[in-house]
Amino acid sequence: MLPSYSQSRMYSLFFIFYLIIGLFLLLKLLLAIIYSNYQSKTNEGIESFMEERSLFVEKMFFSRDIGNKEYLTKDEAKALFVDIHTLVLN
């Protein structure tokens, strides 16, 4: 038999409870904290990307809006899409 088990059965109960608490509860808590931080950083990245993209499209729109009429003609829209397409491919 195991020496610690033969001395006292309380050692084995302590070890079992230690494994249950350590492996399951603390591990879940640690993973929850890591996932929460990961999710917040991802959301911040997505928000900044969306803001940058919106500013970029607005800047490209106003660069093609000749006469500040706040709409694009068919030719201006086509030129806008060609400009964006060339920037994306490069």
Contacts in CASP RR format, 6 or more apart in sequence:
PFRMAT RR
TARGET T0000
AUTHOR 0000-0000-0000
METHOD contacts of the structure
MODEL  1
MLPSYSQSRMYSLFFIFYLIIGLFLLLKLLLAIIYSNYQSKTNEGIESFM
EERSLFVEKMFFSRDIGNKEYLTKDEAKALFVDIHTLVLN
2 12 0 8 1.000
4 11 0 8 1.000
4 12 0 8 1.000
5 11 0 8 1.000
5 12 0 8 1.000
57 84 0 8 1.000
60 80 0 8 1.000
60 83 0 8 1.000
60 84 0 8 1.000
61 72 0 8 1.000
61 80 0 8 1.000
62 68 0 8 1.000
64 72 0 8 1.000
64 76 0 8 1.000
64 77 0 8 1.000
64 79 0 8 1.000
64 80 0 8 1.000
64 83 0 8 1.000
65 71 0 8 1.000
65 72 0 8 1.000
65 76 0 8 1.000
66 76 0 8 1.000
72 80 0 8 1.000
END
